[in-house]
Amino acid sequence: MDDLRAVPPSLTGLTTYLLSRTGKSARGRLAGRFAERGLRLWHHAVLAALADFGPHVQRDLAARLGIDPSDMAKIVDELAGAGYIERARDTADRRRITVTLTDAGRALLAELDADAEAVQDEILDPLTGDEREHLNALLRKVFTHLEN
């Protein structure tokens, strides 16, 4: 992040400004790490959702993650082509495609999670462990409020 002395104090006094700038930096760093693997942030999100919630119908997965269905189709194609997920058509409704995480996908997810943890450690370096936990709790509270 830029030196705060170079940013107008009227902006640094806004928590939303600081959140935005911090988020932009974190997202850029993480996207850069994933790009080295030929992946994007959405690949991580899809793998994480499948690991956390189990197999999903593709369109339901898109809705859960807020991804446009046509973009989800491309992401699923890329992950399936690399062997990280499997797709299966529903025999009762051929339009329904169920997406499942493979063992290779779980292994990749562990690597991506490690990348995310490393970026998080870089971004939150000036904070103690207790401060990190407190920040996480506060941000979860705000996030939950926004999602309702």
N, CA, C and O of each residue as an XYZ file, in Angstrom:
592
protein
N       0.851     -1.166      0.000
C       0.000      0.000      0.000
C       0.896      1.228      0.000
O       2.008      1.199      0.528
N       0.410      2.289     -0.588
C       1.170      3.532     -0.621
C       1.397      4.053      0.784
O       0.662      3.723      1.716
N       2.426      4.871      0.919
C       2.679      5.561      2.173
C       1.460      6.418      2.495
O       1.028      7.225      1.672
N       0.912      6.243      3.680
C      -0.303      6.977      4.055
C      -0.101      8.489      4.057
O      -1.071      9.241      3.955
N       1.147      8.943      4.173
C       1.388     10.389      4.153
C       1.088     10.976      2.785
O       0.844     12.177      2.672
N       1.101     10.154      1.743
C       0.837     10.629      0.390
C      -0.655     10.639      0.062
O      -1.064     11.178     -0.966
N      -1.454     10.050      0.926
C      -2.897      9.955      0.697
C      -3.588     11.015      1.550
O      -3.233     11.193      2.716
N      -4.563     11.714      0.993
C      -5.265     12.743      1.771
C      -5.851     12.167      3.062
O      -6.506     11.125      3.038
N      -5.619     12.837      4.173
C      -6.143     12.361      5.457
C      -7.657     12.182      5.454
O      -8.190     11.343      6.181
N      -8.345     12.969      4.639
C      -9.799     12.805      4.585
C     -10.183     11.443      4.022
O     -11.278     10.948      4.287
N      -9.283     10.830      3.242
C      -9.541      9.475      2.735
C      -9.102      8.418      3.740
O      -9.823      7.446      3.965
N      -7.928      8.593      4.349
C      -7.454      7.586      5.301
C      -8.309      7.553      6.557
O      -8.232      6.607      7.341
N      -9.121      8.581      6.750
C     -10.072      8.583      7.858
C     -11.302      7.748      7.574
O     -12.123      7.515      8.462
N     -11.431      7.296      6.328
C     -12.583      6.471      5.931
C     -12.190      4.986      5.951
O     -11.334      4.554      5.178
N     -12.803      4.239      6.812
C     -12.514      2.807      6.887
C     -12.807      2.135      5.555
O     -12.078      1.232      5.144
N     -13.851      2.560      4.885
C     -14.189      1.952      3.594
C     -13.078      2.184      2.569
O     -12.809      1.309      1.746
N     -12.436      3.341      2.609
C     -11.314      3.604      1.712
C     -10.159      2.657      2.024
O      -9.578      2.059      1.118
N      -9.828      2.523      3.304
C      -8.735      1.647      3.708
C      -9.034      0.191      3.356
O      -8.146     -0.536      2.912
N     -10.284     -0.235      3.554
C     -10.679     -1.599      3.183
C     -10.512     -1.815      1.674
O     -10.009     -2.848      1.232
N     -10.939     -0.832      0.907
C     -10.864     -0.932     -0.545
C      -9.419     -1.042     -1.017
O      -9.093     -1.905     -1.832
N      -8.565     -0.180     -0.514
C      -7.162     -0.192     -0.928
C      -6.451     -1.464     -0.461
O      -5.654     -2.038     -1.203
N      -6.735     -1.898      0.749
C      -6.131     -3.117      1.279
C      -6.619     -4.326      0.473
O      -5.833     -5.202      0.112
N      -7.921     -4.359      0.198
C      -8.483     -5.456     -0.590
C      -7.910     -5.507     -1.994
O      -7.637     -6.584     -2.523
N      -7.729     -4.347     -2.592
C      -7.158     -4.289     -3.943
C      -5.746     -4.853     -3.944
O      -5.377     -5.612     -4.840
N      -4.961     -4.487     -2.951
C      -3.589     -4.989     -2.856
C      -3.578     -6.504     -2.633
O      -2.826     -7.225     -3.288
N      -4.413     -6.980     -1.710
C      -4.469     -8.413     -1.421
C      -4.916     -9.191     -2.651
O      -4.330    -10.220     -2.988
N      -5.946     -8.701     -3.314
C      -6.462     -9.385     -4.508
C      -5.402     -9.439     -5.602
O      -5.224    -10.471     -6.250
N      -4.702     -8.330     -5.806
C      -3.663     -8.291     -6.839
C      -2.530     -9.255     -6.554
O      -2.048     -9.942     -7.455
N      -2.105     -9.308     -5.305
C      -1.022    -10.229     -4.933
C      -1.443    -11.684     -5.107
O      -0.685    -12.506     -5.622
N      -2.664    -11.989     -4.670
C      -3.140    -13.366     -4.787
C      -3.355    -13.743     -6.248
O      -2.985    -14.837     -6.674
N      -3.950    -12.841     -7.008
C      -4.166    -13.104     -8.435
C      -2.832    -13.343     -9.135
O      -2.740    -14.190    -10.024
N      -1.802    -12.602     -8.740
C      -0.480    -12.796     -9.331
C       0.084    -14.172     -9.038
O       0.663    -14.811     -9.916
N      -0.082    -14.628     -7.812
C       0.398    -15.980     -7.457
C      -0.355    -17.046     -8.246
O       0.247    -17.993     -8.754
N      -1.665    -16.889     -8.346
C      -2.457    -17.875     -9.082
C      -2.125    -17.842    -10.570
O      -2.086    -18.885    -11.222
N      -1.886    -16.652    -11.105
C      -1.561    -16.516    -12.528
C      -0.277    -17.270    -12.870
O      -0.139    -17.776    -13.983
N       0.662    -17.351    -11.925
C       1.889    -18.121    -12.148
C       1.570    -19.593    -12.413
O       2.356    -20.297    -13.047
N       0.423    -20.051    -11.930
C      -0.023    -21.433    -12.138
C      -0.998    -21.541    -13.314
O      -1.487    -22.625    -13.632
N      -1.273    -20.393    -13.956
C      -2.242    -20.379    -15.047
C      -3.678    -20.405    -14.552
O      -4.584    -20.811    -15.280
N      -3.888    -19.971    -13.307
C      -5.210    -20.005    -12.692
C      -5.668    -18.605    -12.300
O      -4.882    -17.659    -12.250
N      -6.965    -18.507    -12.023
C      -7.560    -17.249    -11.573
C      -8.227    -17.472    -10.209
O      -8.371    -18.602     -9.743
N      -8.620    -16.372     -9.597
C      -9.256    -16.442     -8.281
C     -10.506    -17.309     -8.295
O     -10.793    -18.000     -7.317
N     -11.254    -17.277     -9.398
C     -12.487    -18.074     -9.473
C     -12.196    -19.567     -9.426
O     -13.007    -20.335     -8.907
N     -11.057    -19.989     -9.957
C     -10.706    -21.412     -9.879
C     -10.618    -21.833     -8.407
O     -11.126    -22.883     -8.014
N      -9.972    -21.002     -7.620
C      -9.844    -21.281     -6.185
C     -11.221    -21.322     -5.531
O     -11.506    -22.215     -4.733
N     -12.067    -20.365     -5.865
C     -13.404    -20.301     -5.264
C     -14.215    -21.553     -5.580
O     -14.886    -22.094     -4.701
N     -14.162    -22.014     -6.813
C     -14.915    -23.209     -7.210
C     -14.396    -24.435     -6.464
O     -15.182    -25.216     -5.928
N     -13.083    -24.603     -6.430
C     -12.510    -25.753     -5.715
C     -12.863    -25.708     -4.233
O     -13.207    -26.732     -3.644
N     -12.779    -24.520     -3.628
C     -13.098    -24.382     -2.200
C     -14.564    -24.707     -1.934
O     -14.876    -25.390     -0.958
N     -15.458    -24.233     -2.779
C     -16.890    -24.503     -2.593
C     -17.180    -25.999     -2.698
O     -17.960    -26.543     -1.917
N     -16.555    -26.648     -3.654
C     -16.777    -28.089     -3.810
C     -16.200    -28.867     -2.625
O     -16.782    -29.862     -2.194
N     -15.070    -28.421     -2.105
C     -14.482    -29.083     -0.944
C     -15.340    -28.861      0.301
O     -15.533    -29.780      1.097
N     -15.845    -27.659      0.463
C     -16.616    -27.319      1.661
C     -18.056    -27.830      1.631
O     -18.590    -28.248      2.658
N     -18.680    -27.797      0.456
C     -20.108    -28.104      0.365
C     -20.430    -29.377     -0.406
O     -21.589    -29.788     -0.453
N     -19.433    -30.006     -1.010
C     -19.665    -31.237     -1.755
C     -20.115    -30.978     -3.179
O     -20.189    -29.830     -3.620
N     -20.419    -32.062     -3.902
C     -20.827    -31.939     -5.306
C     -21.992    -30.962     -5.467
O     -22.867    -30.857     -4.608
N     -21.972    -30.259     -6.585
C     -22.995    -29.246     -6.872
C     -23.449    -29.356     -8.320
O     -22.676    -29.724     -9.204
N     -24.699    -29.035     -8.541
C     -25.159    -28.814     -9.909
C     -24.477    -27.522    -10.363
O     -24.422    -26.545     -9.616
N     -23.965    -27.526    -11.578
C     -23.154    -26.412    -12.064
C     -23.859    -25.066    -11.920
O     -23.243    -24.098    -11.474
N     -25.113    -24.986    -12.282
C     -25.815    -23.689    -12.205
C     -26.017    -23.259    -10.748
O     -26.016    -22.062    -10.458
N     -26.189    -24.215     -9.831
C     -26.310    -23.876     -8.408
C     -24.974    -23.378     -7.860
O     -24.937    -22.478     -7.021
N     -23.893    -23.961     -8.333
C     -22.557    -23.521     -7.929
C     -22.320    -22.086     -8.411
O     -21.767    -21.265     -7.679
N     -22.734    -21.794     -9.627
C     -22.605    -20.430    -10.161
C     -23.388    -19.447     -9.298
O     -22.887    -18.369     -8.976
N     -24.605    -19.808     -8.925
C     -25.426    -18.933     -8.080
C     -24.797    -18.750     -6.707
O     -24.752    -17.633     -6.192
N     -24.316    -19.820     -6.116
C     -23.700    -19.755     -4.783
C     -22.524    -18.791     -4.773
O     -22.356    -18.020     -3.828
N     -21.701    -18.832     -5.835
C     -20.487    -18.028     -5.885
C     -20.673    -16.672     -6.577
O     -19.751    -15.856     -6.609
N     -21.856    -16.439     -7.124
C     -22.106    -15.176     -7.805
C     -21.338    -15.054     -9.113
O     -20.892    -13.969     -9.487
N     -21.189    -16.172     -9.800
C     -20.476    -16.202    -11.083
C     -21.506    -16.351    -12.194
O     -22.426    -17.161    -12.084
N     -21.358    -15.579    -13.256
C     -22.243    -15.702    -14.410
C     -22.178    -17.148    -14.922
O     -21.089    -17.714    -15.020
N     -23.329    -17.750    -15.249
C     -23.337    -19.150    -15.697
C     -22.418    -19.440    -16.887
O     -21.821    -20.515    -16.954
N     -22.298    -18.501    -17.822
C     -21.402    -18.747    -18.963
C     -19.939    -18.718    -18.521
O     -19.120    -19.473    -19.047
N     -19.604    -17.854    -17.559
C     -18.248    -17.841    -17.011
C     -17.996    -19.122    -16.220
O     -16.902    -19.683    -16.274
N     -19.005    -19.582    -15.490
C     -18.863    -20.819    -14.726
C     -18.596    -21.990    -15.669
O     -17.778    -22.858    -15.368
N     -19.280    -22.013    -16.801
C     -19.061    -23.101    -17.763
C     -17.602    -23.134    -18.202
O     -17.019    -24.212    -18.326
N     -17.011    -21.981    -18.438
C     -15.608    -21.915    -18.853
C     -14.689    -22.378    -17.726
O     -13.746    -23.132    -17.965
N     -14.957    -21.934    -16.510
C     -14.144    -22.325    -15.358
C     -14.213    -23.835    -15.160
O     -13.190    -24.485    -14.943
N     -15.418    -24.390    -15.234
C     -15.602    -25.838    -15.074
C     -14.884    -26.585    -16.191
O     -14.248    -27.609    -15.942
N     -14.982    -26.082    -17.419
C     -14.271    -26.720    -18.530
C     -12.768    -26.764    -18.268
O     -12.123    -27.789    -18.490
N     -12.217    -25.651    -17.795
C     -10.779    -25.579    -17.533
C     -10.375    -26.534    -16.417
O      -9.389    -27.261    -16.542
N     -11.132    -26.533    -15.335
C     -10.804    -27.408    -14.200
C     -10.987    -28.882    -14.558
O     -10.187    -29.725    -14.152
N     -12.033    -29.190    -15.311
C     -12.266    -30.582    -15.724
C     -11.183    -31.033    -16.697
O     -10.699    -32.161    -16.609
N     -10.804    -30.162    -17.619
C      -9.766    -30.498    -18.589
C      -8.433    -30.816    -17.928
O      -7.650    -31.612    -18.447
N      -8.179    -30.197    -16.793
C      -6.934    -30.427    -16.055
C      -7.062    -31.579    -15.049
O      -6.084    -31.946    -14.399
N      -8.256    -32.141    -14.924
C      -8.462    -33.276    -14.025
C      -8.735    -32.908    -12.577
O      -8.655    -33.766    -11.698
N      -9.061    -31.628    -12.310
C      -9.291    -31.183    -10.934
C     -10.731    -31.388    -10.477
O     -11.006    -31.450     -9.279
N     -11.629    -31.490    -11.416
C     -13.032    -31.779    -11.106
C     -13.558    -32.764    -12.137
O     -12.972    -32.949    -13.203
N     -14.675    -33.392    -11.796
C     -15.378    -34.262    -12.744
C     -16.777    -33.717    -12.947
O     -17.392    -33.172    -12.030
N     -17.266    -33.876    -14.167
C     -18.635    -33.478    -14.496
C     -19.430    -34.714    -14.860
O     -18.917    -35.653    -15.469
N     -20.702    -34.692    -14.472
C     -21.591    -35.799    -14.841
C     -22.964    -35.226    -15.147
O     -23.486    -34.396    -14.402
N     -23.538    -35.675    -16.244
C     -24.904    -35.250    -16.592
C     -25.908    -36.073    -15.798
O     -25.730    -37.275    -15.599
N     -26.950    -35.414    -15.354
C     -28.042    -36.065    -14.634
C     -28.813    -36.910    -15.647
O     -29.212    -36.406    -16.697
N     -29.021    -38.171    -15.346
C     -29.720    -39.050    -16.288
C     -31.191    -38.676    -16.420
O     -31.802    -38.939    -17.456
N     -31.767    -38.067    -15.386
C     -33.173    -37.665    -15.436
C     -33.352    -36.326    -16.148
O     -34.405    -36.080    -16.737
N     -32.355    -35.471    -16.104
C     -32.428    -34.153    -16.739
C     -31.063    -33.853    -17.338
O     -30.159    -33.407    -16.631
N     -30.910    -34.090    -18.618
C     -29.618    -33.971    -19.299
C     -29.052    -32.547    -19.250
O     -27.868    -32.343    -19.518
N     -29.895    -31.561    -18.909
C     -29.406    -30.178    -18.819
C     -28.632    -29.944    -17.521
O     -27.845    -29.003    -17.418
N     -28.865    -30.810    -16.535
C     -28.192    -30.660    -15.232
C     -26.835    -31.350    -15.263
O     -26.720    -32.527    -15.605
N     -25.813    -30.585    -14.897
C     -24.457    -31.118    -14.819
C     -23.997    -31.013    -13.372
O     -23.976    -29.926    -12.795
N     -23.629    -32.148    -12.793
C     -23.119    -32.156    -11.429
C     -21.592    -32.130    -11.472
O     -20.958    -32.868    -12.227
N     -21.028    -31.265    -10.645
C     -19.581    -31.059    -10.597
C     -19.060    -31.603     -9.266
O     -19.615    -31.309     -8.208
N     -17.983    -32.401     -9.329
C     -17.404    -33.035     -8.150
C     -15.891    -32.820     -8.140
O     -15.245    -32.872     -9.186
N     -15.338    -32.580     -6.970
C     -13.905    -32.395     -6.793
C     -13.188    -33.741     -6.868
O     -13.655    -34.730     -6.302
N     -12.059    -33.778     -7.564
C     -11.236    -34.992     -7.632
C     -10.114    -34.910     -6.589
O      -9.921    -33.876     -5.949
N      -9.390    -36.001     -6.433
C      -8.239    -35.987     -5.532
C      -7.196    -34.976     -6.000
O      -6.583    -34.284     -5.186
N      -6.998    -34.894     -7.312
C      -6.060    -33.903     -7.855
C      -6.542    -32.484     -7.541
O      -5.737    -31.592     -7.272
N      -7.849    -32.287     -7.579
C      -8.423    -30.984     -7.230
C      -8.198    -30.643     -5.770
O      -7.924    -29.492     -5.431
N      -8.315    -31.641     -4.906
C      -8.051    -31.414     -3.470
C      -6.587    -31.037     -3.244
O      -6.278    -30.164     -2.433
N      -5.701    -31.699     -3.964
C      -4.268    -31.387     -3.835
C      -3.987    -29.970     -4.325
O      -3.248    -29.225     -3.681
N      -4.574    -29.594     -5.467
C      -4.391    -28.228     -5.972
C      -4.970    -27.225     -4.996
O      -4.357    -26.188     -4.741
N      -6.132    -27.511     -4.448
C      -6.756    -26.602     -3.483
C      -5.831    -26.374     -2.290
O      -5.713    -25.244     -1.815
N      -5.183    -27.406     -1.804
C      -4.251    -27.256     -0.683
C      -3.111    -26.306     -1.054
O      -2.679    -25.501     -0.228
N      -2.626    -26.398     -2.288
C      -1.563    -25.495     -2.747
C      -2.075    -24.059     -2.859
O      -1.385    -23.120     -2.463
N      -3.273    -23.890     -3.394
C      -3.843    -22.555     -3.535
C      -4.143    -21.944     -2.170
O      -3.953    -20.746     -1.960
N      -4.613    -22.778     -1.246
C      -4.849    -22.297      0.122
C      -3.542    -21.824      0.753
O      -3.516    -20.820      1.464
N      -2.457    -22.554      0.487
C      -1.152    -22.152      1.019
C      -0.719    -20.814      0.418
O      -0.165    -19.967      1.118
N      -0.971    -20.625     -0.875
C      -0.689    -19.334     -1.514
C      -1.510    -18.228     -0.863
O      -0.995    -17.144     -0.587
N      -2.781    -18.502     -0.622
C      -3.664    -17.507     -0.008
C      -3.198    -17.167      1.408
O      -3.218    -16.005      1.812
N      -2.782    -18.183      2.154
C      -2.266    -17.955      3.510
C      -0.999    -17.104      3.473
O      -0.814    -16.223      4.313
N      -0.131    -17.366      2.502
C       1.116    -16.599      2.384
C       0.817    -15.127      2.079
O       1.434    -14.234      2.661
N      -0.114    -14.880      1.180
C      -0.496    -13.501      0.868
C      -1.131    -12.858      2.098
O      -0.850    -11.703      2.418
N      -1.975    -13.601      2.772
C      -2.599    -13.070      3.986
C      -1.535    -12.694      5.014
O      -1.635    -11.651      5.660
N      -0.524    -13.536      5.165
C       0.558    -13.233      6.106
C       1.314    -11.965      5.691
O       1.701    -11.166      6.544
N       1.524    -11.782      4.381
C       2.186    -10.566      3.900
C       1.356     -9.328      4.225
O       1.876     -8.333      4.730
N       0.077     -9.400      3.931
C      -0.817     -8.253      4.110
C      -0.983     -7.929      5.594
O      -0.989     -6.759      5.978
N      -1.114     -8.944      6.413
C      -1.394     -8.733      7.834
C      -0.140     -8.765      8.709
O      -0.238     -8.863      9.932
N       1.018     -8.683      8.093
C       2.285     -8.756      8.819
C       2.378     -7.810     10.023
O       2.908     -8.216     11.057
N       1.887     -6.570      9.933
C       2.047     -5.681     11.094
C       1.140     -6.020     12.276
O       1.271     -5.414     13.340
N       0.230     -6.968     12.113
C      -0.715     -7.293     13.178
C      -0.254     -8.497     13.992
O       0.375     -9.411     13.460
N      -0.570     -8.490     15.278
C      -0.322     -9.654     16.127
C      -1.371    -10.721     15.817
O      -2.335    -10.459     15.098
N      -1.184    -11.902     16.354
C      -2.163    -12.978     16.175
C      -3.534    -12.591     16.707
O      -4.551    -12.832     16.056
N      -3.558    -11.985     17.897
C      -4.836    -11.544     18.480
C      -5.496    -10.473     17.623
O      -6.715    -10.480     17.450
N      -4.703     -9.558     17.088
C      -5.258     -8.501     16.232
C      -5.831     -9.094     14.945
O      -6.866     -8.644     14.455
N      -5.161    -10.094     14.407
C      -5.663    -10.757     13.191
C      -7.006    -11.433     13.469
O      -7.937    -11.326     12.670
N      -7.101    -12.121     14.590
C      -8.358    -12.776     14.953
C      -9.465    -11.748     15.150
O     -10.598    -11.962     14.718
N      -9.147    -10.649     15.791
C     -10.137     -9.591     16.033
C     -10.585     -8.971     14.701
O     -11.778     -8.762     14.478
N      -9.632     -8.683     13.829
C      -9.967     -8.133     12.510
C     -10.868     -9.097     11.746
O     -11.853     -8.680     11.139
N     -10.532    -10.381     11.777
C     -11.347    -11.373     11.085
C     -12.768    -11.394     11.640
O     -13.735    -11.445     10.880
N     -12.891    -11.355     12.961
C     -14.224    -11.370     13.583
C     -15.032    -10.141     13.178
O     -16.223    -10.248     12.886
N     -14.397     -8.991     13.162
C     -15.103     -7.762     12.781
C     -15.518     -7.797     11.307
O     -16.639     -7.420     10.964
N     -14.614     -8.248     10.446
C     -14.942     -8.315      9.023
C     -16.033     -9.350      8.749
O     -16.881     -9.128      7.885
N     -16.029    -10.466      9.460
C     -17.108    -11.462      9.318
C     -18.454    -10.842      9.707
O     -19.471    -11.089      9.058
N     -18.448    -10.041     10.764
C     -19.674     -9.392     11.216
C     -20.212     -8.455     10.139
O     -21.408     -8.454      9.847
N     -19.325     -7.660      9.553
C     -19.735     -6.739      8.484
C     -20.193     -7.534      7.264
O     -21.218     -7.214      6.662
N     -19.442     -8.559      6.903
C     -19.775     -9.398      5.747
C     -21.161    -10.023      5.921
O     -21.980     -9.998      5.003
N     -21.411    -10.575      7.091
C     -22.706    -11.194      7.372
C     -23.838    -10.173      7.253
O     -24.906    -10.478      6.721
N     -23.599     -8.977      7.744
C     -24.591     -7.904      7.650
C     -24.890     -7.581      6.172
O     -26.048     -7.398      5.796
N     -23.856     -7.516      5.357
C     -24.035     -7.181      3.933
C     -24.739     -8.280      3.168
O     -25.449     -8.005      2.200
N     -24.553     -9.521      3.586
C     -25.157    -10.657      2.901
C     -26.631    -10.853      3.252
O     -27.336    -11.604      2.578
N     -27.094    -10.185      4.295
C     -28.514    -10.341      4.700
C     -29.409     -9.407      3.947
O     -30.621     -9.405      4.162
